[in-house]
Amino acid sequence: MHWELAVPGLLSGSAPGRFPSIERLLARGRRQERSPVGLEAWLMGNFGLEGENVPAGALTLLAGNGDPGGDSWLRADPVHLRMMRDRPVVVPAEALDLSRAEADALCAALNDHFAGTIEVRAIDPRRWCARIEKAFSTNKVSALEEAGREVLTGDPLLNEIQMLLHAHPVNEAREARGEPPVNSLWLWGAGKTPKVISTWSSVLADDPVAMGLARLAHARYSSLPASAAAWLERAPEEGRHLVVLDALRVPAALGDVDSCKRNLDALERDWFAPVLRALRSGRIGMASVHVPDGSAAASFETVRGDLLRFWRRAKRLASPA
């Protein structure tokens, strides 16, 4: 069995402390440098779609048991634009405490106002998809990848969306409670459902792009279990399996050091320590760790014999070279 762990944010250096199992797998494995990309672009490349646009809208809709059909969909995620030095910066949906009822109410208002032009669906409170029947400007990557950065505005359609959202009772109530309003949409990931290929037997992930790609590739897929040990109890004896561990992605992007440390502790305990034990015992034949993003993007491939390379000393995650 070959386990491949995709762990965006792992080498961000955002959290203090030592993580023995993670550090050992990275130190003893054979390292390959990678060009840094976002998680969605990495997934596309590894499902045989290298260099293509990420149709995140269609894939997210598919992961939510929707049917994109032959239409082009995009992600229209709720965001807050905050003025900083007279320029707007984006606060992504992951930083907003948004309820399902709020999301549904805002989407209903958008659909009523733009009937025949825009159809918006809230797959979950922070992930919305849209079908738009006119030309519009889109962003290349998710709002999470652009968190805290200055953004450009001015598209007429987006301006009209922002005016509607600004006056909505949901946002008036949020502002009254001291919460940031949902005052814009982040339009990205437009495209139709792609044709994909995959050599993975199964995919474990909570990310909708990963789950949508797995569904298209006819691979077994499910949300993340509680731990690697829980999955190994019922896992097959062979095959190539992808596990997307994205618990560090949000806190790393938002600079939340405390959450990075808590989530790293959980990854060490629930995933990397069991994987290391399974590699030592021969239950897993190979373990690969992929860090697609950041300045230190790399992949680390480890087999059982590599664990004997004691001269490869473990280093802190901030300095894995």
SVG drawing of the C-alpha trace seen along z (x, -y; Angstrom):
<svg xmlns="http://www.w3.org/2000/svg" viewBox="-37 -56 62 63">
<polyline fill="none" stroke="black" stroke-width="0.4" points="0.0,0.0 1.2,-3.5 -0.2,-6.4 0.2,-9.9 -0.5,-12.7 -1.1,-16.2 -0.5,-18.7 -0.7,-22.4 0.7,-24.8 3.0,-22.2 6.2,-24.1 4.9,-27.6 6.9,-27.8 3.8,-29.3 3.9,-27.2 6.6,-26.6 7.4,-23.2 8.7,-19.8 6.7,-17.1 8.7,-13.9 6.8,-11.7 6.3,-14.5 9.9,-15.5 11.2,-12.0 9.2,-11.2 10.4,-14.4 14.1,-13.9 14.4,-10.2 12.5,-10.5 13.8,-11.3 13.0,-14.9 12.0,-16.5 11.6,-20.2 8.4,-21.4 7.1,-24.7 4.7,-26.1 1.1,-26.0 -2.2,-26.2 -3.9,-23.0 -6.5,-23.2 -3.9,-23.5 -1.8,-20.7 -4.9,-18.4 -5.7,-19.2 -2.1,-18.4 -2.2,-15.1 -5.5,-14.1 -4.0,-14.5 -5.0,-18.1 -1.6,-19.9 -1.7,-23.6 -5.5,-23.8 -7.8,-26.2 -9.3,-24.8 -13.1,-24.5 -13.6,-24.7 -17.3,-25.7 -18.3,-22.6 -16.2,-20.3 -17.6,-21.8 -21.2,-21.4 -20.4,-17.8 -19.0,-17.1 -22.1,-18.5 -24.2,-16.0 -25.3,-18.6 -25.3,-18.2 -23.2,-20.8 -24.5,-19.3 -22.8,-20.9 -22.9,-24.4 -20.0,-26.5 -20.0,-27.1 -17.7,-29.1 -17.1,-29.5 -18.8,-32.7 -17.6,-32.5 -18.8,-35.1 -16.1,-37.5 -15.6,-40.7 -13.7,-43.5 -12.0,-45.7 -10.6,-49.1 -6.9,-49.4 -5.1,-52.6 -7.9,-53.5 -7.7,-50.2 -9.8,-47.1 -8.2,-43.9 -10.0,-40.5 -11.1,-38.7 -12.0,-35.1 -15.0,-33.1 -12.9,-30.9 -12.4,-33.9 -16.1,-34.6 -18.6,-33.0 -21.4,-32.5 -24.5,-30.4 -26.4,-28.2 -29.5,-30.4 -27.5,-33.6 -25.9,-32.0 -29.3,-30.7 -30.9,-34.2 -28.2,-36.0 -28.2,-33.5 -32.0,-33.8 -31.8,-37.6 -29.1,-37.3 -31.2,-34.8 -34.4,-36.9 -32.6,-40.2 -30.6,-38.7 -33.2,-36.1 -32.2,-34.9 -28.7,-36.3 -27.2,-34.6 -28.0,-31.4 -26.2,-31.0 -26.1,-27.9 -24.7,-27.6 -23.1,-24.2 -22.2,-25.0 -22.1,-28.4 -18.6,-29.3 -18.6,-27.6 -21.0,-29.0 -21.3,-28.1 -22.8,-30.2 -23.9,-30.0 -23.7,-33.5 -25.2,-34.1 -23.1,-37.2 -19.5,-38.2 -17.7,-38.9 -14.3,-39.3 -13.0,-36.4 -10.0,-35.8 -7.4,-33.2 -7.2,-31.7 -9.4,-31.3 -9.9,-34.2 -7.9,-32.1 -4.8,-32.4 -5.2,-36.1 -6.2,-36.7 -5.1,-40.1 -4.0,-41.3 -5.2,-44.3 -7.9,-43.5 -9.2,-45.3 -12.9,-46.1 -14.9,-47.8 -16.7,-45.1 -20.3,-46.4 -21.9,-43.1 -19.8,-42.7 -20.6,-46.3 -24.3,-45.6 -23.9,-42.5 -22.0,-44.4 -24.7,-47.1 -27.4,-44.4 -25.4,-42.7 -24.6,-45.9 -28.3,-46.7 -29.4,-43.2 -30.9,-42.6 -28.5,-39.7 -25.6,-42.2 -27.3,-44.9 -27.8,-42.4 -24.1,-41.2 -22.9,-44.8 -25.1,-45.4 -23.5,-42.4 -20.0,-43.7 -19.4,-41.0 -17.9,-41.7 -20.7,-41.8 -20.6,-39.7 -20.2,-42.6 -18.9,-40.9 -18.4,-37.6 -15.1,-36.2 -15.6,-34.9 -13.1,-32.3 -12.7,-28.7 -15.0,-29.0 -15.3,-26.1 -17.2,-23.0 -16.8,-19.6 -13.4,-18.2 -12.4,-14.7 -9.9,-13.4 -7.7,-10.4 -6.3,-9.0 -4.2,-6.1 -5.4,-6.5 -7.5,-3.7 -9.2,-6.0 -9.3,-9.6 -9.9,-10.8 -10.6,-14.5 -12.9,-17.2 -11.9,-19.6 -14.7,-19.7 -12.3,-20.0 -10.5,-16.8 -13.8,-15.0 -15.2,-16.2 -12.1,-15.1 -12.2,-11.7 -15.9,-11.3 -15.1,-12.1 -12.2,-9.6 -14.4,-6.8 -12.1,-6.4 -13.5,-5.5 -13.8,-8.7 -15.0,-9.7 -14.5,-12.5 -11.6,-12.3 -11.9,-9.7 -11.0,-10.5 -7.4,-9.2 -5.1,-7.1 -5.5,-4.2 -9.3,-4.3 -8.9,-4.0 -6.2,-1.4 -8.5,1.0 -10.6,1.3 -8.2,0.3 -7.2,2.7 -3.9,4.4 -2.6,2.7 -3.3,-0.2 -2.4,-3.9 -4.4,-6.2 -4.5,-10.0 -5.2,-11.7 -5.8,-15.5 -4.9,-16.9 -5.8,-20.6 -6.2,-21.5 -3.2,-23.9 -4.2,-25.7 -6.6,-28.2 -4.6,-29.1 -1.4,-29.4 -3.1,-31.8 -4.6,-33.8 -1.5,-33.9 -3.2,-32.1 -0.2,-30.7 -2.3,-29.2 -4.5,-27.2 -1.5,-26.1 0.0,-24.6 -3.2,-22.9 -3.8,-21.5 -0.1,-20.3 -0.4,-18.5 -3.5,-16.8 -1.9,-15.8 1.2,-14.5 -1.0,-12.4 -3.8,-11.2 -2.1,-10.9 1.7,-11.0 2.4,-8.8 0.1,-6.0 1.5,-6.3 5.1,-6.0 4.1,-2.9 2.4,-1.3 5.5,-2.0 7.8,-0.4 5.5,2.7 5.2,3.1 1.4,2.4 2.3,-0.5 4.9,0.1 5.5,-3.6 4.5,-6.9 4.7,-10.2 4.2,-13.7 3.4,-16.4 3.6,-20.1 2.3,-21.9 2.4,-25.5 4.7,-28.0 8.3,-28.9 9.5,-25.4 7.1,-23.3 8.4,-19.7 7.5,-16.1 9.1,-13.5 8.9,-9.7 9.8,-7.2 9.9,-3.4 10.6,-1.2 14.3,-1.0 14.7,-4.7 13.8,-4.9 17.2,-3.3 19.0,-6.3 19.8,-7.6 22.3,-10.1 19.4,-12.1 18.5,-14.0 15.1,-15.4 14.8,-19.2 12.1,-21.7 9.4,-22.2 10.5,-25.7 13.8,-24.5 13.2,-21.1 16.1,-21.2"/>
</svg>
